[in-house]
Amino acid sequence: MAAVQPLVFDAELENVRERLQARKMAGRDDSLWMTQYNTRNNVSTSAGAEFKQTLGGLIMGIDRLSQYEKSSGTLGAFFSYSHSNIDFSRGGEGHVDSYSFGAYAGLQHESGFYLDSIAKANLFDNHVKGRMNSGGAADGDYRTWGIGAHLESGIRLSNNKWSATPYMAFTGFTGSAQKYALSNGMQADVDTTHMLRAEAGLGMDYRLILSNGGELQPWLKISVRQELADNNQVTINNRDRFNNDLSGMRGVFQTGVHVKITDNLTGHLSAGYGDGAGVQSPWRATVGMSWSF
């Protein structure tokens, strides 16, 4: 279960990143927004633990766009809830309820340069029901905390309709250590869980103005992500020690569309796929709305 927490954190984080990407379409200074998101991860760790994670959640936020002489800035806050169902390949299951809150800030210069930052904290309620080699079952519950941050910078190169955005980003996460026991007396000692990731990518979008005054902005993004953290230890019964190592490189493809419906109302859809470093994400999908006032 320890390997699940960074995946939950990252799935929630993606929605805030997309919000910062879409903020320029909001018609006025202040906005309320929400996104419903779903994702699937097929995971294989270096410790031999294989599982499938199906996550669904909802995120809500509020932000303000401020105009300066040669730039604009976004400042916002958000709250998110998600539920993950976990199916272990060796038998057994679990689920994780995640509650998170955070803040974000973005700066866009008229030259095209931008800088985005996000800080987020999570509370994870974990339940695991394992299947023993003897055929019996055992279950247990435990709670952990996590904190993390994301920093991204790039330059938006555009003409009237097309734009291309090369960027680099860094993401870090730390989950609290925890000791817990299953109903059969088995003890688990989970060390502090880490994620440290470097990312480089390219985004492209096209702005289409409709005859009724609305706008469509389809976009796509391709990125390469290198996970650097490789020491996430779990000890069972003070004897057997395992490392949930998900370090390595993976590729991610994302696409979507922003829709300006009125001066006050926008919507968005997105989908994604990722593979590599022990994690295959066969699908990710989001849908959301933003209301400006």
C-alpha positions in Angstrom: 0.0 0.0 0.0 2.9 2.4 0.6 3.5 2.7 -3.2 0.0 3.9 -3.7 0.4 7.3 -1.9 2.7 9.0 -4.4 0.4 7.8 -7.2 -2.6 9.4 -5.5 -0.7 12.6 -4.9 0.4 12.8 -8.5 -3.1 12.1 -9.9 -4.5 15.0 -7.8 -1.6 17.3 -8.7 -2.3 16.9 -12.5 -5.6 18.7 -12.1 -4.0 21.8 -10.6 -1.4 21.8 -13.3 -4.1 21.7 -15.9 -5.9 24.5 -14.1 -2.9 26.8 -14.3 -2.6 25.9 -18.0 -6.3 26.8 -18.6 -6.4 30.0 -16.4 -5.7 32.3 -19.3 -9.1 31.4 -20.8 -11.0 32.7 -17.7 -12.8 35.9 -18.6 -12.5 37.8 -15.4 -10.3 38.3 -12.4 -11.9 35.8 -9.9 -13.0 32.2 -10.7 -14.5 29.2 -9.1 -13.6 25.9 -10.7 -14.1 22.1 -10.3 -12.9 19.0 -12.0 -14.0 15.4 -11.8 -11.1 13.0 -12.6 -10.5 9.2 -13.0 -7.4 7.2 -13.6 -6.0 3.7 -13.8 -2.5 2.6 -12.8 -1.0 -0.9 -13.3 2.0 -1.1 -11.0 4.9 -3.5 -10.6 7.5 -2.5 -7.9 11.1 -3.8 -7.5 9.9 -5.7 -4.4 7.7 -7.9 -6.7 4.4 -6.3 -5.5 2.0 -5.9 -8.4 -1.4 -4.2 -8.1 -4.0 -2.3 -10.1 -5.2 1.0 -8.8 -8.5 2.6 -10.0 -8.9 6.2 -8.7 -11.8 8.6 -8.9 -12.0 12.0 -7.3 -13.3 15.6 -7.3 -11.3 18.8 -6.9 -12.6 22.3 -6.3 -10.8 25.6 -6.2 -10.9 29.4 -6.3 -8.3 31.7 -7.9 -7.6 35.3 -8.9 -5.9 36.6 -12.0 -4.0 39.9 -11.6 -2.7 42.0 -14.4 0.6 43.8 -14.1 2.5 46.1 -16.5 4.2 43.4 -18.5 2.9 40.2 -16.9 -0.1 38.5 -15.3 -0.2 36.4 -12.1 -2.6 33.8 -10.8 -3.0 32.9 -7.1 -5.4 30.2 -5.9 -6.3 27.5 -3.4 -8.0 24.1 -3.7 -9.5 21.1 -1.9 -9.6 17.6 -3.3 -11.1 14.2 -2.4 -10.3 10.9 -4.1 -11.0 7.2 -3.6 -8.7 4.5 -4.8 -9.6 0.8 -5.1 -6.5 -1.5 -5.1 -6.4 -5.1 -6.4 -3.2 -7.1 -5.6 -2.1 -9.7 -8.1 -1.2 -12.1 -5.2 -4.7 -11.9 -3.8 -6.2 -9.3 -1.5 -7.5 -5.8 -1.9 -7.5 -2.4 -0.3 -8.7 1.2 -0.7 -7.3 4.6 0.0 -9.4 7.7 0.8 -7.4 10.9 0.2 -8.2 14.4 1.4 -6.0 17.2 0.2 -5.7 20.9 0.2 -3.2 23.3 -1.2 -2.3 26.6 -2.9 -0.8 27.5 -6.3 0.7 30.5 -8.0 1.6 31.3 -11.6 3.4 34.1 -13.3 3.1 34.7 -17.1 5.4 37.4 -18.7 4.5 39.0 -22.0 7.6 37.5 -23.5 6.1 34.1 -23.1 8.1 33.0 -20.1 6.1 31.5 -17.2 6.6 30.0 -13.8 4.1 27.8 -12.0 4.3 26.5 -8.4 2.0 24.3 -6.4 2.1 23.2 -2.7 -0.2 20.4 -1.4 -0.9 18.4 1.8 -2.7 15.1 2.0 -4.4 12.9 4.6 -4.6 9.2 3.5 -7.0 6.8 5.2 -5.8 3.3 4.2 -7.5 0.0 4.4 -5.9 -3.3 3.4 -7.3 -6.8 3.2 -4.6 -9.3 2.5 -4.6 -12.9 1.5 -2.1 -15.1 3.3 -0.1 -17.9 1.7 -2.0 -20.3 4.0 -5.2 -19.2 2.3 -6.5 -17.1 5.2 -7.3 -13.4 5.1 -6.3 -10.5 7.4 -7.2 -6.8 7.3 -6.1 -3.5 8.9 -6.5 0.2 8.8 -4.0 3.0 9.2 -3.7 6.8 8.5 -0.8 8.7 7.0 0.1 12.2 6.0 1.9 13.6 3.0 3.2 16.9 1.7 4.6 17.8 -1.7 5.4 20.6 -4.1 5.7 21.2 -7.8 7.7 23.8 -9.8 7.4 24.3 -13.5 8.9 26.8 -15.9 8.9 27.2 -19.7 8.3 29.6 -22.5 5.1 29.9 -24.6 5.9 30.6 -28.3 2.8 31.7 -30.2 1.3 33.5 -33.1 -2.4 34.5 -33.3 -3.7 30.9 -33.2 -0.9 28.3 -32.6 1.4 28.0 -29.7 4.2 25.7 -28.6 5.4 25.5 -25.0 8.7 23.7 -24.1 9.0 23.4 -20.3 10.8 21.7 -17.4 9.4 20.7 -14.1 10.3 19.2 -10.7 7.9 17.4 -8.3 8.6 16.2 -4.8 6.5 14.3 -2.2 7.1 12.9 1.2 4.6 10.5 3.0 4.8 9.9 6.7 6.2 6.7 8.2 3.7 4.4 9.9 3.6 1.1 11.8 0.4 -0.9 11.7 -0.9 -4.4 12.4 -3.3 -6.7 10.5 -6.0 -8.7 12.3 -3.8 -11.8 12.2 -1.0 -10.1 14.1 1.3 -9.4 11.2 3.2 -6.2 11.7 4.2 -3.7 9.0 6.7 -0.9 9.4 6.5 1.6 6.5 9.4 4.0 6.3 9.0 7.5 5.0 7.8 7.4 1.4 9.5 9.7 -1.2 8.9 10.8 -4.7 11.4 13.1 -6.5 10.8 13.6 -10.2 12.3 15.7 -13.0 10.3 16.3 -16.2 10.8 17.8 -19.6 8.0 18.2 -22.2 6.4 20.1 -25.0 2.9 21.4 -25.1 1.0 22.6 -28.2 -2.4 24.2 -28.6 -4.6 25.9 -31.2 -7.1 28.7 -30.6 -10.3 28.6 -32.7 -12.8 31.5 -32.4 -16.4 30.5 -33.2 -19.0 32.6 -35.0 -21.2 32.8 -31.8 -18.3 34.3 -29.8 -17.2 31.1 -28.1 -13.8 29.6 -28.3 -12.3 26.1 -28.7 -8.7 25.5 -27.7 -7.6 21.9 -28.3 -4.2 21.0 -26.8 -1.7 18.1 -26.4 1.3 17.6 -24.3 4.1 15.0 -24.5 6.6 14.6 -21.6 9.4 12.4 -20.3 9.5 12.0 -16.5 12.5 10.6 -14.6 11.7 9.3 -11.1 14.8 9.7 -8.9 13.7 8.3 -5.5 14.6 4.6 -5.2 14.6 3.9 -1.4 11.0 3.4 -0.1 11.4 0.6 2.5 8.8 -1.6 4.2 9.6 -4.1 6.9 7.3 -7.1 7.7 7.3 -8.6 11.2 10.6 -6.9 12.0 12.3 -9.4 9.7 11.5 -9.2 6.0 12.5 -6.0 4.3 11.3 -4.8 0.9 11.9 -1.7 -1.3 9.1 -0.2 -3.3 11.3 1.2 -6.0 9.5 2.9 -8.8 12.5 4.9 -10.1 13.2 5.2 -13.8 11.9 6.9 -16.9 8.4 7.0 -18.2 6.6 8.7 -21.1 3.3 10.6 -20.8 0.9 11.7 -23.5 -2.0 14.1 -22.7 -4.6 15.8 -24.8 -7.7 17.8 -24.2 -9.8 20.8 -25.1 -10.8 24.0 -23.3 -14.1 25.5 -24.3 -15.1 29.2 -23.7 -18.9 29.0 -23.5 -19.6 32.6 -22.4 -17.5 35.4 -20.9 -18.2 33.9 -17.5 -18.3 30.1 -18.2 -15.6 27.7 -19.5 -15.4 24.0 -19.6 -12.6 21.4 -20.2 -12.1 17.8 -21.1 -8.8 15.9 -21.1 -7.4 12.4 -21.4 -4.0 10.8 -20.9 -1.7 7.8 -21.2 1.6 6.9 -19.5 4.0 4.0 -19.4 7.4 3.2 -17.9 9.3 2.8 -14.6 7.0 0.1 -13.3 3.8 2.1 -13.8 1.5 1.9 -16.8 -1.4 4.3 -16.8 -3.7 3.0 -19.6 -6.1 5.9 -19.2 -6.8 9.1 -17.4 -9.9 11.3 -18.0 -11.1 14.6 -16.6 -14.1 16.9 -17.1 -14.6 20.2 -15.4 -16.1 23.7 -15.4 -15.0 27.2 -14.4 -17.2 30.2 -13.5 -15.7 33.7 -13.5 -17.1 36.7 -11.8 
